[in-house]
Amino acid sequence: MKLLVLGATGPTGRHLVDLTLRSGDSVTALVRNPATLGDLAEKVTPVTGDATSHRDIVAAAAGHDAIISSLGRGNSVRADGLSRGLRRP
């Protein structure tokens, strides 16, 4: 599968990316700063963008089978647990 991962640079996201890669999936990581991927940068396809931006998510998701979010409870997640970027403006 071709997966888009939101939150790939966080502790949960890094673990998730590792597991999906071991399963043979192709991973694209939507990140604000690709340098934060560290050692993952060579294993995933980085796309620069903001997970709170619906436009950035839609653009990054083109051609993917699924979006997996491992975003934390910071500013990017609404009270109902959904990323603001996943909600249509």
N, C-alpha and C positions, 0 to 999 in steps of 0.2 A: 504494500500500500504506500501511497504517497501522502505523508502527513504534514500538516502545518502545526507547529507547537508554539503556543503563547506562554511566556514565562520560562523559556528554556534556560535562562541564566541563573535562575534561583535554585535553591537546594533540591526542591522537589522536581523542578523542571529538568535539571541535569540528570537526575536519576531516571526520570521518564525517558529522556532522549537516549540514554545509554540502553535502557531496556528495549526500546523500539528499534534501535539500530541492531541490537543482538538478534532481534526477531527477523531481521532482513528488510525492514521497512526503510523507505527513503524519507529523510526528515528535512524540512525547511523550518528555520527558526526566525520568527519575526522579532527583531530586537532593535532597541533605540541606538545601541552602539555595538557593532559587530566585534569590537575588541574585547568586550566583556565575555565573549564565548570561550576565550582561552583555548584549551586543547580541543574543545568541541568544534572549533572553526574549520578544522580539516575534515571533519566527519559529517557535517551538515551543510545545507545551503543557507547561508545567512541572507535575510532580507531586511533592510533598514526600514523601520517604521515604528509606529506607536500602537500598542494593543488597546489603547483607549480611543483610537480613531477607527470608526466604522469603515471609512474609505480605505485606510491602510490595510485593514484585515481583509476586506473584499478583494483588493488588488493582489494581496499575497496569497489568498486562498484559491485563486484561479488555477484549475488543473489538478487540485488536490482531492483526495478521497475523503478526508476528514480533517477537522480542526480539533486539537486537544489543548485545553487551557489548564495551566498549572499556575495561574496568577495568584498572588497572595491577596491578603485582605486589605492591602494598602489603597491608595487613591484610585486604582484602576478597577476595583470591584465594587459594585453597588450593594446595597443592603440585602438584596435578594440573592446574592451570590453570583450574579452574571457580570461579566466584563461590560463596562459601558460601551466598549467598541463593538460588541456583538449585537447590540440593540440598534435597529435601524433608526437613523436620525429623524 
